Amino acid sequence: MPNDDVISSLTEGRFDGREAFDAILRQALSAAAQQGWKEIVFSDPDFADWPLGERATIEALQAWAASGRRFMLLAQRFDILERGHARFVPWRRMWDHIIECRATGQATGAEVPSAIWTPSWFVHRIDPERSRGVSGSEPRARRALREAIDECWRRGRPAFPASTLGL
């Protein structure tokens, strides 16, 4: 479980803009690796503007990944992630045993939130187009975000396989 010093060092409150969101994501992955967070959830309609293909992101994910960890990816679709984040796809293949991916498709009745969720901290891009949102550790907000993610997860189906089998 992350200690209070690490949680307090994570960004809390409102953020505005792509650079701010990217910095928060990097900060979160660094904290996850340092503290050995057991679970991370990434949720977004398509992850098009997330910095998942950056070398630093993959290095942080690699430092975090270990047995007993769980990484959940939720999206409406994964094709943009597969095409646009070349470094992320091989990392995903290598760590398939700790990663679960689900896609909701377009007509689910619930919009996939753009968010990062952990058991102790969250980021929620309320306005993904402008990368505006809020982050923090407040339990009620964290619980509400997880409930929204879980609702979409239940409506989704397995997606973004580590490998494609065929003849």
N, C-alpha and C positions, 0 to 999 in steps of 0.2 A: 504494500500500500504506500503511495507517495506520501512523503512527509509534508508538514505544513509549510516549511521553508520553500520547497519547490513549488507548491501550489501558490503561495503568495508571490513567487517570482513570475508566474504566468500572467499574461495580460488579463485584466479584469475590466469590464465596462464596454463602452461603445467603441467601434472602430469604423473607419471610412476609407475605402479605396483598396485597389488591388494590391498595392505594395504593403499596406497594413495587414491585409489578410495573409499574404504570402509570408510575411515576417512572423505572424502568429502561428501559422502552420509549422514553420521551421522551429520556432521556440517550443511548440508542443512536442514535436518529434525528438528534439534534443532532451527535453524533460523525460519523455517516455523511455528513451534509451538509458539515461542516467539513473532513473528510479525503477526501471523494470516493470512498468505498468503491465498488468495482465491482459487488459482488453482495450482495444481502440476500435471505434466505428467511424468510418468515413461515409458520408451520405451526400449525394449531389445528383441532379438530373443526368449529367453526362461527364463531369470532371474536366470539361474542356479548358477551363482557365485556372486549374489548380497546378502548382509547380511540381507535379509528380514525376516529371521526366528529368528533373535536375539531379546532377551528381550528388549534391549535398543531401537532398531528400532521400535518395537511395542509400547513401552511406548511413544516415540516421535510422532508416528503417532496418537496415542490416544490423546495426548496433543494437537495436531493440529486439529483433526477432530471436526467439528461442523456444525451446520446448515448453509447453504449458501456457503459451501466449495465444491470444485469439484476436484476429484482425477481420473485421466485417466490412465489406464494401457493398453499398446499396446505391443503385442508380436506376433511372428509367431505361437507360441503354448504355452499353459499354463500347460500342464501336469507335467512338471518338477517343476514348481512353486507349484502346488498343492501337489505333493509328497515330495518336498524337504524343504518346509518352513512351518512347522507345526503350528507355532504361527501366521503366517500371515493369513492363511485360515480362522480361526474363527474371526479374526479382520475384514477381508473382508466381512464376512457374517453380522456382526453386523453393519457395516457402508455401506451396500449395497445402501442406498438411496443417497450417495454422490459419488459413484464409478461407472465408466463406463469402461468396458473391451472389447477390440476387438482383434481378432486374424486374421492374414493375411494368415496363411497357408504357405506352402513352395513355391508355384509358383505364386508370385504376380507381379514379374517384378521389384519390388523395395525392397531392403534389409531394414529390420527394424533397425533403428539406435539404438545404445545403449546409452541412454541419460536420463538426468533429465532436464525438462524444467519448468520454472516458468515465469510469465510475466516480471520479473526483472533480472533473473539470469539463467544460464544453465551449464550443464556438458555434454560433448560429448566424449564418449570413441571411438576414431577413430580406435583404434586397440584393440577390446575387448579381444582377445586372450591373450594379454600381459597387459591388463588394462592400456593402454596409451591413453591419450587424452588431452583435454583442457577444462577449465571452465572459466566463466567470465560473465560480464554483458553487453558487447558490443552489441548494438542494431542490427547491420547488421548480425552478427553471430547468435544471438538469433533468429532473424526472419528467417534466412535460415534454421536453425535447425527445427523450428516450421513448416515451409513449407514441409520439408522432412517427419516429423512426420504426418502432416495432409494428405499428399499424401498416406501414408501407411494406415492411419485411414480410409480414403475413400474406399480403396480396401478391408478392413477387414470386419469382420462380428462379431456380438455380441458373446462373449465367457466368460468362467470362471464364470458361474452363481453362485449366492450366495447359491442357493439350487438346488437340482435336484428333480424334480417332476416325479413321475411315479406310476404305479399300482403295 
